[in-house]
Each structure stands twice: as C-alpha cells, then as structure tokens.
Amino acid sequence: MTLSIWDNVLYMPGDVIAAWILMLLIGPILLLWLFKTKKWPIVWEYMRTTNHRKIGTMNVLFGFLFFLRGGVDALLMRTQLAVPENNFWLFQGDKYNEVFSTHGTMMIFFAAMPLLIGLMNIVVPLQIGAGDLAFPFLNAVSFWMFLAGGMLFNMAFFLDSSPNAGWTAYTPLSTDTYTQTEGNDYYIFALQVSGLGTTLTAVNMIVTILRHRAPGMKLNRMPLFPWATLVTSFLILVAFPVLTIALSLLMFDRLFDTSFFSGEAGNPVYWQHLFWIFGHPEVYILALPAFGIFSDVISTFSRKKVFGYTAMVLSLCLIGFLGFMVWAHHMFTVGLGPMANTFFAITTMMIAIPTGIKVFNWLFTMRNGVVRFTVPMLFALAFIPTFVMGGVTGVMLSVAAADMQFHDTHFVVAHFHYTIIGSTILGIFAGIYYWYPKITGRLLDRRLGLWHLGLFITGFHLTFFIMHITGLNGMPRRTYTYQWGENLFVFNFISTIGAFLMGVGMAVFVWNIIRTWRSGNHAEADPWQGRTLEWSVPSPSPEHPFTQMPVIDQRDAFWYAKQEKRRLLIQKQPRPSPIAVKTIQPLCIGLILLLLSLAMIYQWWILAVLSSVLVLAMFLLRTWRDERIKTIREEVTDE
C-alpha cells in the first residue's frame, strides 16, 4: 500500500482533474457571494450554534447536498447501462466499481441518515414541549462529526482514491490483498467518524424524549414521530457499535496485517455476519422515522387522530425487535445450512406483520376523514402502494430456495430501492414540505411541489419496477455492461429514462427551494391546522420556543384546545430548558477528527498521535471551562 498522498495527486485521471477545476471555480464564487450579500455573520452564527433547529437545518442542508452527489453517481451508472457494450466516459471495470460504491455509501450514510436526523433535531423537541435537546453541545459535536466523515469520504474522489468494494465492503475484496489503494481506508474512517456522531445523537434523543417532555406529556400521549425517533435511537445504540467493531477489525487487517477476515485464522463470512447484524437494523433505522412522519402527516391532513395509536406504537417496537433477527436472509447463498435458512426465512416473513398493521392503520386513519390533498399528503399517499410493493418482493426474497435465483441480481436492487426510497426518501420529502415553515418561516410552492412529486414518482417506478424484470432475466448487479443478445436492452433503456426523470424532479425541487427563499409566501405559526405542539410556536421556531411550559392533558392537546377555542394550559413555574451556547469547539473537534483520519489512512503516526491528544484536550477543555456557567451568571445579573 502506498503511503504517500502525493502519489495520488500526481497521477490524477482527467475526470478528477476536471472536478478539481470545478471546485476551484466554485470556491471563489461562493466567497464573493458571501462578501457581496454580507452573509458572513449568518455563516459564523451557524458555525458556533448549539441550537437544535439550526443544527437540524445544517443536517438537512448537507444531507441534501450529499444526496445530489449520490444522485449524480446513479445517473452515471444508468447512462453506462442504457445500451449494451457501452463505453460511456471510460466506465470500465474499476471506475464503475468506484461509482456504485460511492453511490450506495453516500445515499445510506451521508444522505438518508442526516436528512432524517435533521428532521428529528428540528421537530422532536418542539413536539414534546422541550426547549432544546438534552445536550446541546453534544448535538453540535454530533453534527460536525457527521460532516467531517462526509468530507473525508468525498475527499477520496479528489485524491483519486474512491472506495471500490461496494457499500457493503465485502471481504476479502476490501482487504489490502485485493484493493491496495487507500480508497477503502477512506470508507472505513469516514464511516467511523460519522457513525460516532450518529451514536451520540441517539443518546441525546433518548435522554431528551425520556427526561425533557412537557408536564403531562406521558409516553402514551406523545406523537408518533417522537415514538419512532425513540425506537430508532435504541436501534442505533445496538447496531452502530457492531459496525464500529467490523470497521475496526477491517482497519487492523488493512493497516496492521492481522487476519480477522482472511488467512488461516480468519474468515470473510465473519464480515458478512457483522455487517448485516448492523445492516438490516439500518433499514429500519431509516424506515421507522419515515413511518413516524407519515403518521403525523396523514393524521393532520385527514383531520383525524391516528387510528389504533397503541397498535402503531407496539408495531414500531416489534419492528425494531424483529429487525435484529433477520440479518442472515442476506446470506442464504453462503451455505449456513437448512436450519439457519429456515429460521431467518420465518423471522423475515414475521416482520411483515407489524408493517402490515401500520399500513392498515394509515388507511383507516384516512377512512371517513376530511382528506386534504396537500403536497406532503400526496407524498404519503404515494408511499403506501410503493412500500407495499417493496414489502411483497421482500417476502419473495425471504424464501431461501427462491433467493438462490434472485440473489445478487437486479431484482434485489429493485426491492431494496422500493423499500428505502419508498419509505425513507418519500418520507423525507413529505417531512420537508410539511415542516418547512418551522425551518424557514416560508411555505414551499404547491405547484412546483406537484411537479416534483409527479416527475419523481413516475421516474422511480420506470427505473426500478423494470429492474425486477431484468433481474428475473438474469442480469447481475454491480456489472458495467451486457451483451446485445441477452434481450435486456429495452428494459435497461427504460430504466435509464426513469432515472433521468427522477433527476428532473429533483431539479424542480431545488428550484422550489431557491424560489421560495427569494420570494416565497411567509407562513403563520399554524399553516396546516396541525395537531401537535410544534404548530403552537411561531414559524420559524425561535431559539427558546416555550417560554412558558405547556401542560398536556390528552393526546393531540393543541388540536383539541383549538377546537374548544381555548389556550393550552400553562405551567405556573416554567421548567428551565437546556442552555444552548455559542462555541467553536464542536467544529474544531470535527476538523481534528478529519485530520486524525487522514493521518491514519496514510500512516503518519506522529500526526495521528498529536491529533488524538488534541481531540482529548478539546473535550477536557469543555469540562474545565463550561460556557453554560457564564450564561447562567449573566441571566442572574440581568434579574
């Protein structure tokens, strides 16, 4: 393995050089815009903030930028597969491996996760009546860790070291025996840094939901989005440490010549077990928050309380529990034996039961309701049949004998995207349109939202429904070409058209955001006639949303207070909220972790030790000099 970063810089291919030129042009333009519009104070404010709404907004912003990067990779892959024996942009062999590896990793870890965590940050404290998350400083550290990991992962492309072993990084392919460049080291450290930030966020969410609810906000009175967040956070606490262990062992194999996944003592199947013990709960880590979003959206725009609230909560918990009992259905072809295959086939079928309960509950929530077809509601309506189709193909894949045919074909790719895009991405879009007033104080344009919805959904089904057919016809995943005589051309060409339709839909969404930012309609506190507490505060939500703590005496208390034309009950003695301070330390911690990761990748051991000491010193500085003490003293002086 080369130890010099300069070897990568000196021999860059043309596409990397073009990307560098583009970045060098964008940088000065961005700086010029900041100076011209005098936005520096806002940028400086967000760099130092520990406020939950601002941190959530940054999560959504950078998650969306990474989503666009992953989407470009998808369009490049579909362009390569549009016709047989294509040579688009020299997309041969390893170059194609790098693109699909980057696409999968980017979408799962650096797009879907931060977008959902951003919405959790913005909405959950408001929905439970909390002033902020329990640990504002830790929340900021979590965000900058995610961004440091995302920056590190994207740096790999600019240094011609993109990962090329797939988003699952299967061993022994990802060991230095077969991939000797630093690309998979970037994968390891980027996921470690961002994964640690995600784990800290989970701890923060759990403590906030369990300890900082408004008076009277019992667990059985919480909206379903905080419930989904709570279950998801427990899943993260169990699943992400497993990924951390797997990545650490792979790091030792690559950097220190151990043999956990290779050699006589190791076994590559160990990686599969560790990765999928994390990987399948990760599917529900992405899906459950979206289920919570859809529950709130459908209830609001049906003007009805959620049907079967208790069943919905229990199904959330059951999905989370069963999510840890199905990982080996990704390994039916490994040779675990009939007993193991039978057990995991049964548990995979069982997990469809609580999911089906939720679908029927959403349908019964709309039944006899006064349904309003807003853009968030239409995304929710598009989600239901899309996700059901993904669930049906999931049950098909749970049959071990049938999986021998489906495994590693486009059929699996289609199923995976029907479940992830059908739930997570559509849920994120519904949540952004729904809560955009709480983020910016403006309403996104309805007409452009309908164009976004129509183009994206049409393109999605054109792209991935067809992939079921190409998969059944035997087209393997992760291959960059096919032959004219295989009768796959028409299907792949239609899929490529669908992918570009999705891209056009995303362009409409970007224009909607730009147009709304420039001249959008200002939103009042409760533009949707909502049911939950976030609609009781101004839009956008202030840094101290609940100066007087509301008292919750029933589920959907804000809705019923409006119906009875009265105000929410207010606690006489306001409960103090967590103190959000302005500090640059979280940003510094993220940058130092980025430097530490680079030092480990290129084996600059002295710099690695110094960076580790510096990170430790930053955390010790936080405990020694706590800005909250100064804030409390200032408040006492003002009184």
DRENMI-781377 format. One record per residue: z, x, y of N, C-alpha, C in turn. Coordinates in steps of 0.1 Angstrom, whole numbers, plus 2048, in hexadecimal, padded with zeros to 3 digits. Layout:
BEGIN
ZXYZXYZXY ...
This chain:
BEGIN
8008097F480080080080080980C 7F78068167F680E82280380B82A 808815831814814839811814848 80481584C80181685A7FA80A85F 7FF80486A7F97F98707EC7FC877 7EA80987A7DE80D8817D280D878 7D480F86A7C980E8617C3800862 7CB7F68647C67E88657BE7E6872 7C47EC87D7BE7EA88A7B07F188B 7AF7FD8857A38058877977FF87F 7997F887578E7F386C78D7E486C 78F7DE87878E7CF8787807CA876 77F7BF86F7717B986E76E7B187B 7617AC87B75C7A688776479A88B 76879188176F78588577C78888B 78379288779079588C78E79B89B 7847A389C7817A98AA77E79D8B3 7767938AF7737888B77807808BB 78977F8B27957788B479E77F8BF 79E78C8BD7A67948C77A07938D5 7927938D678C7928E378F7848E9 78F7798E079376C8E57A176B8EA 7AA7728E37B87728E77BA7798F4 7B37848F67B478C9027AF78590E 7A577C90B7A07739167AA76891A 7B076290F7B97569117C575B919 7CB7679157D776B91B7D776B92A 7CD7739317CD77393F7CA765945 7C275D93F7BF74F9447CC747944 7D474893A7E17419397EB746944 7EB7539467F47599507F075495E 7E27549607DD75096D7E1741970 7E07399657E372B9677F272996A 7FA73196480973096680C733975 80673E97A808742988802738991 7F673398F7F072A9987F771D999 7FC71798D80370A98D81270C98F 81771899082571A99382E714988 82971697B83071197083A71B96A 83C72797084573196A85372B969 85972497386671F971868716965 85E70E96285F70595685F70E949 85671894985572093D86272893B 86872D94687473494588072B940 87F71E945889714941889712932 87D71092D87B70D91E87E71A916 87C72691B87F73291488E733912 89772D91B8A572F91A8AC723916 8A57189138AC70B9118B370A903 8BD7029038C36FE8F68C46EF8F5 8BD6E88FD8BD6D98FD8B46D48F2 8B96CA8EB8B26C68DE8A46C08E1 8A26B98ED8956B48EF88B6BF8F2 88F6C88FA8866D38FE8826DC8F2 88C6DF8EA8896E78DD8816DF8D4 8836D28D387B6C98CA86C6C98D0 86B6C88DD85D6C88E38566D58E0 85D6E18E08576ED8DD8536EE8CE 85B6E98C68586E88B884B6E08B6 84A6D58BC83E6CC8BB8326D48C0 8336DA8CC8286E18D28236EC8CA 82B6F58C58277008BD8236FC8AF 82A6F28AA8256ED89D8176E789E 8146E08A98076DB8AB7FC6E68AC 8006F08B47F66FC8B57F37028A7 7FE70489F7FC7098927F46FF889 7F66F288C7EE6E88847DF6EA888 7DC6EC8947CE6EE8987C86FB892 7D07058917CC71188A7C970F87B 7D27088757D07048677C46FB865 7C16F286F7B66E986E7A96F186F 7A86FB87879C70387979970A86C 7A470F8657A271585879C70B84E 7A06FF84F79B6F484678C6F2849 7896F185577B6EF8597726FB854 77770785577071385076D711841 77870D83A77670C82B76C701828 76D6F582F7646EB82C7566EE82F 7546F683A7466FB83D741704832 74970C82D74471582274170D816 7487028137456FA80773B6EF809 7356EE81572C6E38187206E380F 71B6EF80C70F6F08047126FA7F9 70B6F97EE70D7047E37087117E8 70E71C7E270A72A7E470972D7F3 7127287FB71272A80971873880D 71373E81771874B81C71D74A82A 72373F82E72773C83B732747840 72F74E84A73875785173D762847 73476583E73876F83374576B82C 74675E82975275882375275B814 75276781075176B80275F7707FD 76376C7F176E7727EA77B7727F2 77F77E7F678C7807FC78E779809 78377881178377281E78776381D 78175D81378474E81079374D80B 7977578037A57577FE7AF75780A 7AC75F8147B47618207B5753828 7A974D8297A97418317B173582A 7AF73381D7B67288177C572C816 7C87388147D773C8147DD739822 7D673D82C7DB73B83A7DC72C83D 7D27248397D271683B7DE70F835 7E07118287EB70A8217F970E827 7FB71B82980872082E80A71B83C 80071B844801717852805708853 7FE70084B8006F284C80E6EE847 8126F483C81F6F083682B6F583E 82B702841837708846837709855 82B70A85C82B70C86A825701872 8216F686B81C6EA8728246DE86F 8236D986382A6CD85F8396CE861 83F6D985C84E6DB85E8536DB86C 84D6E38758526E388384F6D688A 8446CF8878416C388D84C6B888A 84F6B887D85A6AE8798676B287F 86B6BF87F8776C48848786C1893 86C6C389A86C6C08A886F6B18AB 86A6A88A386D69A8A587B6978A2 88169E89788F69C8948976A18A0 8946AC8A689C6B18B189C6A88BD 8906A28C088F6998CB89668C8C9 8956868BD8986788BB8A66768B5 8A967E8AB8B667B8A38C267B8AC 8C56858B58D16838BD8D16778C5 8C56728CA8C56668D28C865A8C9 8C265A8BD8C464E8B58D264C8B0 8DA6578AF8E86568AA8F26568B6 8ED6578C28F66578CE8FC6648D1 8F666F8CC8FC67C8CF8F66828DB 8FE68B8E28F96918EE8EF69C8EC 8F06A28E08E86AD8DC8EA6B08CE 8E46BA8C88E76BE8BA8F56C58BB 8FB6C68AF9096CB8AF9096DA8B4 8FF6E28B18FF6F08B48F26F38BC 8F26F18CA8E66F38D28E17018D1 8EA70B8D18E67198D18DF71C8C4 8E47178B98DE7198AC8D17128AB 8D07078B18C37008B28B87088B8 8BB70F8C38B27178CA8AE7238C1 8B87298BA8B57348B18AC7308A6 8AE7248A18A571F89689771E89B 8957198A78877178AC8817258AE 88872F8B488173C8B687F7438A9 88774089F88474689287774188C 87673388D86972D88985D733890 85E73489D85373A8A58507488A2 85B75089F85975E89C85275F88E 85675788584F756878840752879 83E74888283074488482774F88A 82D75589482676089B82376C891 82D76F88982B77A87F820776876 82076A87181576686780876686E 80676287A7F97628817F5771885 7FF7798877FB78788A7F478E87F 7F67898727EF78F8677E078F868 7DB78386E7CD78286F7C878C879 7CF78E8847CA79788F7CC7A688B 7D37A88807D47B687B7CC7B786E 7C37AE86B7BA7AE85F7C37AF853 7CE7A78527D77A88477DB79A842 7D27918437D678383F7DA782830 7E477982D7E777781F7DB772817 7DA77580B7CF7718037D276C7F5 7DF7697F27E37647E57E67557E5 7E274E7EF7E47407EF7F273C7F5 7F37307F980072C80080B72C7F6 80872C7E981372D7DE81673B7DB 80D7457DF8107537DC8137567CE 80C7517C480F7537B680F7627B3 8197667AB8197737A5811772798 80C77D79380C78B79980278D7A4 7FA7837A77EF7857B17F578A7BF 8017857C28077887CF80F7957CF 81079C7C38177A87C280E7B37C7 8137BF7CA80B7CA7CF8027D07C5 8037CC7B87F97D17AE7EC7CB7B1 7EB7BF7B67DE7B87B87DA7B67C6 7E47B57CF7E17B47DE7E97BE7E5 7E37C97E77EA7D57ED7EB7D57FC 7E37CD8037E47CC8117F17C5815 7F47C68228017C08278017B1829 7F67AB8267F479C8297FF794823 80379681680D78E81081B792814 81C79E81A8297A282082B79982C 82179783482278E84082678083B 82077C83082476F82B83376E827 83877982184677981D84F778828 84D78183285778283D855777847 84977284984876685284F75A84C 84E75883F85574C83986474E839 86875B83787775D83787D75A845 87675F84F87C75D85D87C74F861 87074885F86F73A86387773185A 87873584D88172D84388F72E847 89473984C8A273A8508A473185C 89B73086589C72787089D71986C 89571586289570785D8A2704856 8A870E84F8B570B8488C0709853 8BF71185D8C970F8688C870286F 8BC6FD8708B96F08768BF6E586D 8BE6E78608C36DD8568D36DC858 8D96E78598E86E885B8EB6E0868 8E46E38728E66DC87F8E56CD87E 8DA6C98778D86BA8768E36B386E 8E76BA8638F16B485B8FE6B2863 9026BD86A90F6BC87290E6B287D 9026B18839006A888E90169A889 8FA69687E8FA68987A907684874 90E68E86D91B68A86792768A871 92669287C93169488592F68F893 92368C8979216898A691A67C8A8 91C67289F9176658A191F65E8AB 9196548B292064C8BC92B6448B6 9356408BD9406378B793A62B8B1 93E6288A593961C89E92C61E897 92662A89991962D89291D632884 92062887B92362C86D916630866 91763685B90B63B85490262F850 90862484D9006188498FB610855 8FD6168618F761086D8ED61A874 8EB62586E8E162F8738D362A871 8CA62D87A8BC62A8788B763386C 8AB6308678A763685A8A164485D 89D64786989865586C8A465F86B 8B065C8718BB66686F8BF666860 8BE65B8598C165C84B8B7665843 8AA6638468A066C8408A267B844 8A667D8518A968B8558B569184E 8C068884B8CB68D8448C8691836 8C168982F8BD68C8218B4698821 8AA69982A8A16A482B8A96B182D 8B36B08368BB6BC8398C26C282D 8C86B98258CE6BD8188C46C380E 8B86BD80E8AD6C38068AA6D180A 8A96D38178A66E181D8B16EA819 8BE6E681A8C96EF8168C86F4808 8C36EB7FF8C26EF7F18B56F77EE 8AA6F27F389D6F77F089A7047F6 89C70680389871280A89F71E806 8AB71E8028B172B7FC8AA72F7EF 8A57267E889D72A7DC8907317E0 88972C7EA87E7337EF8827417F5 88D7427FB89274E8018947597F5 89A7547EA89C75D7DF88E7617D9 8857587D787875C7D28717667DB 8717647E886A76D7F187177A7F1 87E77A7F08857877F088278F7E4 8817897D887E7907CC86F7957CD 86678D7D28587917D485879D7DE 86079D7E88607A87F18657B57EA 86F7B47E28737C07DA8687C57D1 8617BC7CB8567C07C284B7C77CA 8487C37D683D7C87DE8427D57E5 84E7D67EA8527E17F285A7EC7EB 8617E87E086A7F17DA8677F27CB 85B7EE7C68577F07B88607EB7AE 8677E07B186E7D97A68657D179D 86A7CA7948617C378A8677B5787 86A7AD79186F7A078E864797789 85879978E84D79078A841797783 8447A377F8397AB7788407B576F 8387BC76883D7C675F8437C0752 84A7C974A8507C473E85C7BB740 8647BE74B8707B774E86D7AA755 8637A975D86079D76585679475E 85478976584B77E76084677676C 83977576E83376D77983775F779 83B75976D83F74B76D84C749774 85475477586175277D85E74E78B 85375479185075079F84C74179F 84473D79684072F79684C726796 85672978D86272178D86972179A 86C72D7A087372D7AC86B7277B7 85E7297B88567237C38567147C2 85470E7B68537007B58616F97B6 86B7007B28796FA7B487B6F87C3 8757017CC8746FE7DA8696F57DD 85D6F77D78516F17DC8506E27DB 8556DD7D08546CE7CF85E6C77D8 86B6CB7D88736C57E386D6C77F1 8656D17F385F6D38008566C7803 84F6C27F98476B67FB84F6AB801 85B6A87FC86369E80186B6A280E 86C6AF8108716B381D8676B0828 85B6B08258506AC82E84F69C82F 85069682384D68782385867F828 865682824870679828872677837 87168183F87267E84E866674852 85A67684C85066D85085365F84B 85965D83F85E65083B86764A845 87065284B87964D855872649862 86865086686064D87185963F86F 85363E86484C631861855626860 86162885B86B61D85B86E618869 87162187287461D880868617887 85C61D88585061788B84D609886 84D60787984A5FA8738545F0877 8615F387786B5EA87C8695E688A 8675F08938655ED8A185A5E48A4 84E5E789E8425DF8A18405D3899 84A5D089084A5C38898555BA88F 85C5C08988675B889F8715B3894 8745BB88A87D5B787F8855C387B 8915C18768995CC8708925D0863 8955DC85F88F5E18538945D9847 88A5D583F88D5CD8338945D6828 89F5D28238A65D98188AB5E781D 8B25E78288B75F382E8BF5FC823 8C85F681C8CF5FD8128C6603807 8BC5FB8028B36007F88AB60C7FE 8A760B80B8A06168118A8623812 8B56228158BD62E8158BF634807 8C262B7FE8C46307F08B76367EA 8AB6307EE89F6367E989C6447F0 8A06467FC89F6538028A765D7FB 8B46597F78BD6627F08B76657E2 8B265B7DC8AD65C7CE8A16657CE 8986637D788C66C7D889067B7DA 89A67D7E389F68B7E58A56907D8 8AD6887D08B368D7C48A86907B9 89F6877B78956897AD88B6947B1 88A6977BE8816A17C28846AF7BC 8906B17B88946BE7B18926BD7A2 88D6B279D88C6B178E87D6B078A 8746B47928666B278F85D6BE791 8646CA79485C6D57988526DA78D 8556D978184D6DF7768406D7774 83E6CB77B8316C47798266CC77F 8296D678781F6E078C81C6EA782 8236EA7768226F576D81F6F075F 8186E475E8156DE75180C6E7748 8046EF74F7FA6F8748800706745 80C708749812715747816718738 81A70D73181E70E72382D70D721 8337047298427037278466FC71B 83D6F57148406EE7088406DF70A 83F6D76FF83E6C870084B6C2706 8576C77038636C17078646C2717 8626CE71C8626D072A8586C8731 84C6C872C8416C07328446B1732 84A6AC72784E69E72685969A731 8636A373286E6A073B86969F749 8616A974D85C6A975B85169F75E 84A69B75384168F755848683758 85368075185B674752862674760 86867F76486E67F77186467D77D 85868377B84E68178584A672786 84966B77B84665D77B851655782 85E65A77F86965378486A653793 86565E79986765F7A885E6567AF 8546507A884B6467AE8536397B1 85E6377AA86562A7AB86C6297B9 8746327BD87A6317CB86F6317D6 8646397D485A6397DD85362B7DE 8516257D384C6177D385560D7DA 86260F7D886B6067DF8696077EE 8676137F386561480285960D806 84E60F7FE8416088028435F9803 8495F37F984B5E57F98555E0804 85F5E98078685E58128605E5820 8575EF8228505EF82E8475E382F 8415DF8248385D38248415C6827 84C5C58218555BA82385B5BA832 85C5C68388605C68468565C084F 8495C284C83F5BC85483D5AD851 8405A984583E59B84184659284A 83F58885084557E85984A584866 84659186984959787583F595880 84259888C8385978978335A5899 8285A88918225B589081A5B889D 81D5C48A38155C88AF80D5D58AA 8005D48AC7F75DF8A77F65EA8B2 8015F18B48015FC8BD7FB6088B5 7F96138BC7F361F8B57FD6248AA 80B6268AE81462A8A3814621897 81361489A81360A88F80760B886 7FB60E88C7EF60F8857EF61C87C 7F56268817F763287980062F86D 80A62786F81362386480C61A85A 80361185F7FC6098567F161184E 7EB61B8547E262484D7E962C843 7F662F8457FD63883C7FF63182E 80262482E80761D8227FC61E817 7F06198197E661B80E7E362980B 7E26328157DF6408137EA64680A 7F664480D80164A8058016447F7 7FF6377F67FF6317E87F46377E0 7E863A7E57DE6417DE7E264F7D9 7E96567E27EE6637DE7F96627D3 8016577D480B6557C98056527BC 7FA64A7BC7F36467AF7EE6537A9 7E765B7B07E26687AA7ED6717A6 7F86707AD8046787A880967479B 80966779880D66278B803666781 7F66667847EB66B77B7EE67A778 7F26827827F469077F801692777 80A68877781768A76F815689760 80968475C80668474E80169274A 80A6997428076A773F7FA6AA739 7F66A172F7E96A37297DD6A2732 7DE69873B7D46967457D46A174F 7DF6A77527E06B275C7D96BE757 7D76C074A7CF6CB7457C16CA74B 7BC6BE74D7AF6BD7537AF6BE762 7B96B77687BA6B77777BE6C477D 7C66CC7767CD6D877C7C36E2782 7C76E678E7BF6F07967B16EC799 7AF6DF79A7A26DA79F7A36D37AD 7986CF7B27996C77BF7A06BA7BE 7A26B57B27AA6A97B07B86AB7B5 7BE6B67B27CB6BA7B67CC6BC7C6 7C16C27CB7C16C47DA7C06B67E0 7B86AD7DB7B76A07E17C56987E0 7CB6997D57D96927D37E36987DD 7E36A57DE7ED6AC7E77EB6A77F5 7DE6A77FA7DB6A38087DE69480A 7DB68C8007DE67E8027ED67B803 7F66837FD8046817FE80968880B 80569480E80A69B81A804696827 7F76958287F168F8347F4680835 7F36798297F666B82980466882E 80E67082B81B66D83081F67683C 81F68383B82568C84581C68B852 80F68E85180768F85D806682864 80367785C80266A862810666868 81B66A86282866786782A66F874 82667B87582768388182067D88C 81367988A80B672894812665899 81765D88F81E65189382A65489C 83265E89883E66289F83A6678AD 83066F8AE82C6758BC8286698C5 81F6608C081B6558C982764C8CC 83064A8C383C6418C48466478CE 8496548CC85465A8D484F6638E0 8426628E283C66B8ED8436678FB 84765B8FD84E65890A85B66090B 86266190086F66890086D677902 86167C8FF85E68B90085A68E90E 85068691484A68992084C67F92B 850673928851668931844661934 83A66392B82D65C92D82965691F 81F64D92081A64691480C64C912 8096509057FC6549027F2648903 7E664B9067DB6419087D863A8FB 7D962C8FB7D66258EF7C86268EA 7BE6258F37B06268EF7AD6338E8 7B163E8EE7AF64B8E77B764C8DA 7C36468DA7CA6468CE7C363F8C2 7BC6348C57B562D8BB7A96358B6 7A263C8BF7976458BB79D6508B2 7A86568B67AE6608AE7B165B8A0 7B764F89F7BB6498927AE64688A 7A464089079863C888791648883 78F65288C78765E88778F66687D 79C66887F7A46708767A5669868 7A865C8687AA65585B79C655853 79165285A78465185478165F84E 78266985677F67785278867B846 79567784779E67B83C79A67582F 79666882E79266282178566781D 77C66A82676F67082277167E81C 77A68582277D69381D78369380F 78E68C80E79768E8027956847F7 7906787FA78D66F7EF7826757E6 77867B7ED76D6817E677168C7DD 77C6937E178169F7DA78669B7CC 78B68E7CA78F68A7BD78368A7B4 7776877B976B6877B17666957AD 76669E7B77626AB7B476C6B27AB 7796AE7AC7836B47A27806AF794 77E6A279377B69D78576E6A2780 7656A77897586AD78475A6BC781 7676C178376A6CE77E76A6D9789 7696D57967696DF7A07776E57A2 7796F27A07876F87A178A6FA7B0 7976F97B379C6FC7C079B70B7C3 79C70F7CF79D71E7D37907257CF 78571F7CF7787267CC76F7247D8 76772E7DC76072E7E875272A7E7 74D7277DA73F7237D973D71C7CC 7317167CA72E70F7BD71F70F7BC 71970B7B170B70C7AE7046FE7B1 6F76FF7B46EF6F37B66EF6EA7AB 6EF6EF79F6ED6E67936FA6DF78E 7056E17967126DB7927146CD797 70A6C779E70B6B97A37176B77AC 71A6C17B57266C07BD7226C07CC 7156C37CF7116C47DD7146B87E6 70F6AC7E17116A07EA71F69D7ED 72869F7E273669C7E473C6A67EE 7396B27ED73F6BC7F673A6BB804 72D6B78057286B581372E6A981A 73169F81273869381874669781C 74D69F81475A6A481775A6AC824 7506B482674F6BD83274D6B483E 7456AA83D7436A084875069A84C 75869684276569084476F69984B 76E6A68477776B084D7746B185C 7676B18607646B386E7676A6876 76669A86F76B68E87677A68F879 7826948707906968737926A087F 7896AA87F78A6B488A7876AD897 77D6A489777A69D8A47856948A8 78C68D89E7976858A17A268D8A7 7A56998A27AF6A28A87AB6A68B6 79E6A88B979A6AB8C779D69F8D0 79B6938CB79E6878D37AD6878D6 7B568A8CC7C468B8CE7C86958D9 7C26A18D87C56AB8E27C16A68F0 7B56A08F17B169A8FE7BA68F903 7BF6878FA7C967D8FD7D6683903 7DA68E8FE7E66959037E369B911 7D86A19127D46A791F7D269C92A 7CB6929267C96879307D6680934 7DF67E92A7EC67892D7F4681936 7F468E9337FC69793B7F769794A 7EA69594C7E46969597E6688961 7E367D95A7E36709617E8665958 7F166794F7F565D9467FF65394C 80164894680A63E94B818642949 82164195382F644951835639949 83F63D94084563493785363093C 85762493A86462093D86D624932 87A62193388462592888061F91B 87C61291B87A60B90E86C60590E 86160D90D85460890E84F600901 8556028F68515FC8E985B5F08E5 8655ED8EE86F5E38EA8755E88DC 87B5F48DD8805FA8D188E5F58CD 8925F98C189E5F48BB8AA5FE8BB 8A760A8BD8B16158BB8B461B8C8 8BF6248C88C56288D48BD6318DD 8B26388D78AB6418E08A46398EB 8A162C8E989B6248F38A461F8FE 8B16228FD8BB61E9078BC628912 8B66349108B763F91A8A9640921 8A964792D89C64893589265092D 88664E93187A65692C87565F937 87466D934879674928888674928 88D67791C89C67691A8A2682922 8AD67F92A8B368A9328BB693929 8C069E92F8C76A89278D56A3923 8DA69A92B8E76939278E4684926 8DF67F91B8DA67291A8E566791A 8F166A9158FB66191390766591C 90766292991366693191F65E92D 91C651928926649923922645914 92B64790B9286468FD9276388F9 91B6338F391A6268EF9226238E2 9276178E192E6138D592560A8CC 92360E8C091A6078B79225FD8AE 91F5F08AF9265E68A791E5E089C 9115E489B9095DF8918FC5E7890 8F45E58868E85EC8858DE5E788F 8D65F08958CC5EC8A08D45E68AB 8DF5EC8AF8E85E68BA8E05E58C7 8D85EE8CA8D15ED8D78C75E18D7 8C15DE8CC8B85D38CB8BF5C68CD 8CA5C48C68D25B88C78D95B68D5 8DC5C18DB8E25C18E98D75BB8F3 8CB5C08F18C05BB8F98BD5AC8F7 8BE5A88EA8BB59A8E78C65918ED 8D25968ED8DD58E8F38DF590902 8D65989088D559B9168E35A091B 8E75AA9148F35B19188F15C0916 8FA5C891C8FA5D791B9015DB90E 8FE5E79099055EC8FE9145EE902 91D5ED8F892B5F08FA92C5FF8FD 93560390693761190A945615907 9466219029546268FF95A62A90C 96762690E96E62991B97063891D 97363F91397564E91496865590E 95F65A91695366091195666C909 95066D8FD9526788F494A6848F9 94F6908FA94869C8FF93C69F8F5 9316A38FB9256A68F39256B68F2 91D6BB8E891B6C98E79156CF8F4 91A6DA8F89166E09059096E8903 8FE6E49098F26EB9088F16F5914 8F07029118F070C91B8E271291C 8DF71A9268D27219278D572F924 8CE73491A8D07429168C3748910 8C07549128B475B90D8B77618FF 8C37618FA8C77678EE8BF7628E2 8BD7558E08B57508D48A77568D4 8A07568E089375C8E189376B8DD 89D7728E189F7808DE8A17828CF 8A97798C98AB77A8BA89E7788B2 89676E8B788976C8B08807788B1 87F77E8BD87678A8BF87B7968B7 8887988B688D7A38AE88B7A189F 88C79489B88979288D87A79488A 8717918948637948928617A3891 8687AB8998677B989986C7BF88B 8777B988787D7BD87A8737BB86F 86C7AF86F8637AC8648577B6864 8527B98708477C387184C7D186B 8587D486F85E7E186A85F7E185B 8637D68558647D58468567D6840 84C7CE84683F7CE8408387DC83F 83A7E384A8337F184B83D7FC847 8497F884285380283D85780C848 85980785485F80F85E86E80D85E 87581585588381285188C81485D 88A81E86589482087089381487A 88780F87D88680488688C7F787F 88A7F68728907EB86B89F7EB86C 8A57F686A8B47F786C8B87F487A 8B17FA8838B57F78918B37E8895 8A97E28908A77D48938B27CB88C 8B67CF8808C07C78798CD7C8881 8D17D48868DD7D688E8DC7CE89B 8D07CE8A18CF7C78AD8D07B88AC 8CB7B28A18CD7A489E8DB7A189C 8E27A98948F17A78928F87A88A0 8F47B18A88FB7B38B58F97A68BE 8ED7A08BD8EA7948C58F37898C1 8F57878B48FE77C8AF90C77F8B3 91078C8B291E7908B692078D8C5 9167908CD91778E8DB91977F8DE 9137778D69157688D89237648D5 92976A8CB9377668C894176C8D2 93D7788D894677F8E29457798F0 9397758F493677090192F763900 9377588FF93274B8FD93074490B 92374190E92073B91B92672D91D 92A72791193071991293E71A91A 94572591995272692094F72692F 94572D93494172D94293E71F946 93671793E93270A94293E701943 9487029399546F993A95C6FC946 95D70994A96570D95695E707962 95170796394A70296F94C6F3970 94D6EC96494F6DE96495D6DB969 9676E39659756E19699766E3978 96F6ED97D9706F098B96A6E5993 95F6DF98E9586D49969626C8996 9696C698C9726BA98C97E6BD995 
